[in-house]
Amino acid sequence: MIVVKIGDGMGNQLFNYACGYAAARREGEGLKLDISECDNSTLRDFELDNFHLKYDAKESFPNRTFWQKAYKALRRAVKYRVIKEREVYLNRNGKYDVNDIDPRVYEKKRFRDKYLYGYWQHLSYFEEYLDEITEMMTPAYEQSPVVRSLMEEFRTTPTCAVHVRGGDITGPGREYFAHALERMEREKPGLRYLVFTNDARRAKEALGDGMEFVSALGSFSDVDEFFLMSSCQNQILSNSTYSTWAAYRNRNPHKTVIMPQDILSGRMRQKDWIVLE
């Protein structure tokens, strides 16, 4: 069995899952999701069951008090071979390198099941199974007629999703989006640009006036907006795992994807994506 910790927001949960799924597929093992972090969070929910993603089991433990945390950590250390992602970043030269790949993810199981503890935000961990994963990413909840209609409209007309990130981590600003929109127009002139954001004020500052916000088309949940974003024919991303996964899921064979230069862009980008300062 491969066990993987699932946590943080939807995009991070998808990276967690993808690394675990690929490891399980390579080794012919089952896949178990530890969703304790989601169940004990007051900010984040477990999002993966909004998709038809395959796994064999889930586990969850209380993780709020000191004794609950201690029990969970001890149980995990005794039962599993825990692979903590951050350890690999201190490479053999003693330097921090976020682009390092942890070879232990690829090692065959010895005596104990592997427990993957980290973010695993590197395409290399699961690239060979990316098509399988995105094919499973169909809605596993009842979408409204408005969402279904807009998904079809965005998929079949010349569209580009523009994601402006707000909230806990600041995304790129006006200069990046000006360059990205200019580059997209050179690549695909005449697109309909649809803005996705959780911070309308910041999006207006970054993009200026005259942009079409998808929120004006209806009231949508985060997962609704994810499916709408991934249905657009092209994408301009923020430094965001959420919009990165929307671009992975985009099935348009002629898509153009632009992402900002960032410490993680080299890890997450597909080879034909455009990276801009």
URDA-V446780 format. One record per backbone hydrogen bond with DSSP energy under -0.5 kcal/mol. NH is the residue of the N-H (numbers start at 1). CO is the residue of the C=O. Records with the same first field share a line. If there is no record, write none. Layout:
NH=CO / CO
This chain:
2=30
3=1 / 114
4=32
5=116
6=34
13=9
14=10
15=11
16=12
17=13
18=14
19=15
20=16
21=17
22=18
23=19
24=20
25=21
26=22
27=23
28=24 / 25
29=24
32=2
33=57
34=4 / 32
35=33 / 59
38=6
39=35
40=36
41=38
47=45
50=47
51=48
52=136 / 138
53=48 / 51
56=31
57=31
59=33
69=65
70=66
71=67
72=68
73=69
74=70
75=71
76=72
77=73
78=74
79=75
80=76
81=113
82=80
83=115
84=82
85=83 / 117
87=84
88=85
89=86
90=87
91=89 / 95
94=91
97=89 / 95
100=97
103=101
105=102
106=103
107=103 / 104
110=112
114=1
115=81
116=3
117=83 / 115
118=116
122=120
123=267
125=122
126=123
127=123
129=126
130=127
133=129
134=130
135=131
136=132 / 133
137=133 / 134
138=136
140=50
143=141
148=144
149=145
150=146
151=147
152=148
153=149
154=150
155=151
156=152
157=153
159=157
160=192
161=234
162=194
163=161 / 236
164=162 / 196
165=163
171=165
177=173
178=174
179=175
180=176
181=177
182=178
183=179
184=180
185=181
186=182
187=183
188=184
191=188
192=158
193=191
194=160
195=212
196=162
198=164
203=199
204=200
205=201
206=202
207=203
208=204
212=193
213=211
214=195
216=213
217=214
218=215
220=218
225=221
226=222
227=223
228=224
229=225
230=226
231=227
232=228 / 229
233=154
234=159
235=256
236=161
237=235 / 258
240=238
244=240
245=241
246=242
247=243
248=244
249=245
250=246
253=251
255=252
258=235
259=274
261=276
265=262
266=262
267=264
268=264
269=265
273=270
274=257
276=259 / 274
